Amino acid sequence: MPNDAVYSSHNIDRDRLVDLYRTMRRIRAFEEAAEKASLNGQVGGAVHLSIGQEAVAAGVCANLRRTDQITTTHRGHGHCIAKGTDPGAMMLELFGKEGGTCGGKGGSMHIADFEVGMLGANGVVAAGIPIAVGAAHGAKLMGEDKVVVCFFGDGAINRGPFMEGLNWATVFKLPVLFVCEHNGFASTTHSDAVTGGGGANARAESLGLEAFDVDGNDVAAVDGLVGDLIPRIRGGAGPMFLSARTYRLKGHTSVDPALYRDQDYAAAQWNVDPLVRAANELHRLGLGDSDLSDIDSAAVGEMGRVAETAEAADTPALEHAFADIQDVGAPVWGSRS
């Protein structure tokens, strides 16, 4: 497959695009509800929003099976929802309440849901890469028909786990798709200002991976390309690398005004919002305003309800703080004779 393969939203079935739009709209509505809760002081800790990056999560995960696995980042709500995690349990986790995906003890940056193959968000930049590689190696050793997708941002390519993980995956020809969500920033720093050489794809190719570029704001393009790559990886072609060019429309966290960005440029990015682009394409394919409005209303209503439920839910009992704690090799508490 040529690396300059073009995938266009004009080549997608309308029903497929409707499904992708619905996923993106649910992600957007969840993030907006989480942002509101964070700004209202209902959610403790940092909340990193993926508003503007929904097409990557939706387009990639639409091509995965439930048994496939993913790892994600501190900005991982969208990946979780696209992979099938219950947003109600996710919101309970953000609020630190009973019934959360991790019992209310992990919060926004540590959502995990093994039932749908979501191996965990991670607050450490690039830390999901070796986890994904380990999962893929385990799948290969066990003879499992499984693909692992590893999501990370462009800031991660400057950390050691990037080189180590990609190298290991290549040496052992593991079933991994590495997805770099290239939003242009490493936290509050322009990633280009701290990245030498040709960037993410050049580094991946130097380690022996096939590397591809895609417009990460065009959900149909992401879906089309990943739909070609996943079967190849599943069939034994080895790891592959995808750089999806996108933009986070909000700051690094929910409370970050992002004044370090060129404000005119940032404002213009709302014109290429992936939801707007998908909606325009659906209009071209004959979907009416009322149909889109129904999808939008359903998503907003769903996430409004889960936020209300999370606010009213109970906090975990104190004794739960001592559950799920590894005690192998732990010290013996109390007096010694």
Steps between C-alpha positions, in 0.01 A plus 500: 500500500652838405558732794334785314172311463210743503188419699209731441173556681340488154560126488307401814159342537248733662394254771863446592557874528185538711639245746835676512333837551288358781815376677671835460195685624482283811868567568452875455196502730688303766795739486274803525324351802836415658628851434195652665535273803869581527444876486221466758736327741313169484801314362832500678834497324591581142260429215657487154240547228518342154261752342612532138666159486188282491549380141817312588340302782181427305670417170758267652283313750222442245735247341575303817338196653390492862788257570758739353673723751604863528714715722444871530628816666402764752274631219318171459126542557425485128694179446317337791156588364592400145624161625176439685553605861179605676502882529292474817775304673756741357321803642468331839876447486563868426280596796679249725180309568393140555447311176778677315710299257773478765278532804533876507868481593666571167333811366517647152854393414475138613187355343530131411243250379642157424157369397522697176878480461573845640825433682518839664556870468829626637616830642862433405585612147590203275436246778225329300747401227686221685169381651352463152812325375492261796134422436572436132794276585282305740232460233757369255645252748151375584401472135209741545337666201537847645623846401614763749468870424718746688388864506742777597574863422789654310667595828550128569735449207775681690497258792696176534202261504419605144827367360506196728141404427514541124832319484369203699183484292703495179752241617225258600258599223218571744136578412501867604369814334671806646279807462660840556234768552705786361325801652808724484560531873688324775303633795545877452802486267492489121619147431691606187717727714628204703510229233809444288516335161208399282253438780285205599473314171869537421589353837256212455635422155857508631400216732354297215129578523275598212379850584192681371357850520130579518281805548396433858208742475338299220337202670431326170865526400613356833243222477600415144873484562474311829252264337778402262779484759332292771440190283863511387624520858261225607627288214859511623647802319646633824471840667400814311500868579237765436542874546160669518517878463245663727461784749373521854250783503532554875800558722723233649254458788146618563629804691768597249410808291779409255631854467829359370328426167451737210142598573403572140631162389329324790168667418531399134536135597134491601425530128659157445339344807464129414135499605422792270682333213315171551166681529566685174583174328183339634301791361662436163397136528140602560461491878263769620546757774241329719689169484823667609317694768357174636850352527632813668211519747530133590872537575458814709208349687688177572806675639294749696328208672824319583641821652188544714520138609868535589436811706228322701694174546664392825869532565683172567514379859829574672599133521502482119818707509682185610356275229691409183834583660794276420644364821761263360826593669331764711635579845334343801323773694492501879752428772780253447605261769 
